[in-house]
Amino acid sequence: MPWYSALAIYVLFWVICGFVILPIGVRTSDELGESKVAGQADSAPANFRPGRTVLWTTILSGILFGLFYLNFIYRWIEPLTFTRT
């Protein structure tokens, strides 16, 4: 696999993992008992930490991409092939 293909696949893993990690641990102002700012949506996060999100996204995507790449090399799971008889 060329390096640019591996990089593109890793970026896809990273973005998908980002959407999975994004809502984990985020609480609203009501859940934390904090006062809201005027005009703030009820569902707006009060404790969003982007650094933590990026760190966990990178860790999870690295693990999943590593498994993907090892499967690419060692062929643990083969793609299905359908043949007509």
Backbone as numpy.savetxt, mean C-alpha at the origin, in Angstrom:
# Nx Ny Nz CAx CAy CAz Cx Cy Cz
14.17 -10.05 -16.00 13.33 -8.88 -16.00 14.22 -7.64 -16.00
14.01 -6.72 -16.92 14.80 -5.48 -16.93 14.55 -4.65 -15.66
15.53 -3.85 -15.28 15.43 -3.08 -14.04 14.26 -2.09 -14.09
13.97 -1.53 -15.26 12.89 -0.55 -15.35 11.53 -1.23 -15.22
11.41 -2.48 -15.63 10.16 -3.22 -15.41 9.99 -3.53 -13.93
11.06 -3.93 -13.28 11.00 -4.20 -11.84 10.64 -2.92 -11.08
11.21 -1.79 -11.48 10.90 -0.52 -10.83 9.44 -0.15 -11.02
8.92 -0.33 -12.22 7.51 -0.01 -12.49 6.58 -0.89 -11.66
6.90 -2.17 -11.55 6.08 -3.07 -10.76 6.16 -2.72 -9.28
7.36 -2.35 -8.81 7.51 -1.94 -7.41 6.66 -0.69 -7.13
6.67 0.27 -8.05 5.87 1.49 -7.85 4.39 1.14 -7.78
3.93 0.21 -8.61 2.54 -0.23 -8.53 2.24 -0.87 -7.16
3.15 -1.73 -6.69 2.98 -2.31 -5.36 2.93 -1.22 -4.30
3.80 -0.21 -4.42 3.87 0.85 -3.42 2.57 1.64 -3.36
2.03 1.98 -4.52 0.78 2.77 -4.55 -0.38 1.96 -3.98
-0.49 0.70 -4.37 -1.58 -0.14 -3.86 -1.44 -0.31 -2.35
-0.22 -0.56 -1.88 0.00 -0.69 -0.43 -0.30 0.62 0.30
-0.02 1.74 -0.35 -0.33 3.03 0.24 -1.81 3.19 0.53
-2.64 2.77 -0.43 -4.08 2.84 -0.22 -4.56 1.86 0.86
-3.85 0.76 1.03 -4.20 -0.19 2.08 -3.81 0.36 3.45
-2.64 0.97 3.56 -2.11 1.47 4.83 -2.76 2.79 5.25
-3.20 3.59 4.30 -3.68 4.95 4.57 -4.72 5.05 5.69
-5.75 4.23 5.71 -6.76 4.42 6.77 -6.41 3.77 8.12
-5.34 3.03 8.20 -5.02 2.32 9.44 -4.52 3.31 10.50
-5.17 3.30 11.64 -4.74 4.12 12.77 -5.19 5.57 12.74
-5.93 5.98 11.73 -6.39 7.36 11.63 -7.70 7.50 12.40
-7.80 8.54 13.20 -8.99 8.78 14.01 -9.53 10.18 13.72
-10.83 10.34 13.84 -11.45 11.64 13.63 -11.38 12.46 14.93
-11.74 13.72 14.82 -11.75 14.59 16.00 -12.74 14.10 17.03
-13.89 13.59 16.58 -14.89 13.08 17.53 -14.35 11.88 18.30
-13.64 10.99 17.63 -13.09 9.81 18.29 -12.02 10.17 19.31
-11.27 11.24 19.04 -10.20 11.65 19.94 -10.68 12.65 21.00
-11.93 13.13 20.86 -12.46 14.09 21.82 -11.90 15.48 21.64
-11.43 15.82 20.47 -10.89 17.15 20.20 -11.95 18.03 19.56
-11.75 19.34 19.67 -12.70 20.26 19.05 -12.37 20.39 17.56
-13.40 20.66 16.78 -13.24 20.79 15.33 -13.01 22.24 14.95
-12.35 22.41 13.82 -12.15 23.73 13.24 -13.41 24.07 12.45
-13.77 25.33 12.39 -14.97 25.73 11.64 -14.86 25.27 10.19
-15.90 24.59 9.71 -15.92 24.10 8.34 -15.28 22.74 8.14
-14.77 22.15 9.19 -14.11 20.85 9.09 -15.14 19.75 8.90
-14.85 18.83 7.98 -15.74 17.70 7.76 -15.72 16.77 8.97
-16.84 16.11 9.21 -16.92 15.18 10.34 -15.94 14.02 10.20
-15.64 13.65 8.95 -14.76 12.49 8.71 -13.29 12.86 8.53
-12.94 14.13 8.71 -11.55 14.56 8.52 -10.65 13.97 9.61
-9.49 13.44 9.22 -8.59 12.86 10.23 -7.98 13.94 11.13
-7.83 13.60 12.40 -7.25 14.55 13.34 -5.80 14.19 13.67
-5.39 12.97 13.39 -4.04 12.55 13.77 -3.28 11.92 12.60
-3.45 12.45 11.40 -2.78 11.88 10.23 -1.27 12.14 10.33
-0.48 11.06 10.17 0.98 11.16 10.21 1.55 10.59 8.91
1.87 11.46 7.95 2.32 10.98 6.65 3.65 10.23 6.70
4.53 10.58 7.60 5.82 9.88 7.71 5.64 8.42 8.07
4.75 8.16 9.03 4.45 6.79 9.44 3.80 6.02 8.30
2.92 6.69 7.55 2.24 6.04 6.43 3.25 5.66 5.35
4.16 6.56 5.02 5.17 6.28 4.00 6.10 5.15 4.45
6.49 5.15 5.72 7.37 4.10 6.24 6.71 2.73 6.13
5.47 2.60 6.63 4.79 1.30 6.60 4.44 0.87 5.18
4.14 1.85 4.31 3.88 1.53 2.90 5.13 0.98 2.25
6.28 1.58 2.52 7.54 1.11 1.96 7.89 -0.28 2.47
7.68 -0.52 3.74 7.98 -1.84 4.31 7.09 -2.92 3.69
5.78 -2.66 3.67 4.84 -3.65 3.13 5.08 -3.89 1.64
5.27 -2.83 0.87 5.49 -3.01 -0.57 6.82 -3.70 -0.84
7.83 -3.47 -0.01 9.11 -4.16 -0.18 8.97 -5.66 0.06
8.21 -6.03 1.08 7.99 -7.45 1.36 7.20 -8.11 0.23
6.11 -7.47 -0.19 5.29 -8.05 -1.25 6.02 -8.11 -2.58
6.79 -7.06 -2.91 7.55 -7.08 -4.15 8.65 -8.14 -4.08
9.25 -8.31 -2.91 10.26 -9.35 -2.75 9.68 -10.73 -3.02
8.49 -11.00 -2.49 7.82 -12.27 -2.76 7.48 -12.41 -4.24
7.02 -11.33 -4.85 6.72 -11.34 -6.28 7.96 -11.66 -7.10
9.08 -11.01 -6.76 10.31 -11.21 -7.52 10.87 -12.62 -7.32
10.81 -13.12 -6.09 11.25 -14.49 -5.85 10.39 -15.49 -6.62
9.09 -15.23 -6.70 8.23 -16.09 -7.50 8.58 -15.99 -8.97
8.96 -14.81 -9.43 9.38 -14.63 -10.82 10.63 -15.47 -11.12
11.55 -15.50 -10.18 12.80 -16.24 -10.39 12.59 -17.75 -10.25
11.96 -18.18 -9.16 11.86 -19.60 -8.85 10.59 -20.28 -9.36
9.65 -19.53 -9.89 8.42 -20.07 -10.47 7.64 -20.96 -9.51
7.40 -20.45 -8.30 6.61 -21.19 -7.34 5.18 -21.35 -7.84
4.64 -20.26 -8.38 3.27 -20.27 -8.91 3.37 -19.97 -10.40
2.93 -20.89 -11.20 2.97 -20.74 -12.66 1.67 -20.10 -13.15
1.75 -19.31 -14.23 0.52 -18.79 -14.80 -0.29 -19.93 -15.42
-1.60 -19.78 -15.41 -2.46 -20.79 -16.01 -2.37 -20.69 -17.53
-2.35 -21.83 -18.17 -2.38 -21.83 -19.63 -3.55 -22.69 -20.06
-4.30 -22.18 -20.97 -5.47 -22.89 -21.47 -5.18 -23.32 -22.90
-5.38 -24.59 -23.18 -5.16 -25.10 -24.52 -6.45 -25.75 -25.01
-6.69 -25.60 -26.28 -7.88 -26.21 -26.86 -7.55 -27.62 -27.31
-8.45 -28.55 -27.05 -8.23 -29.92 -27.49 -9.23 -30.33 -28.53
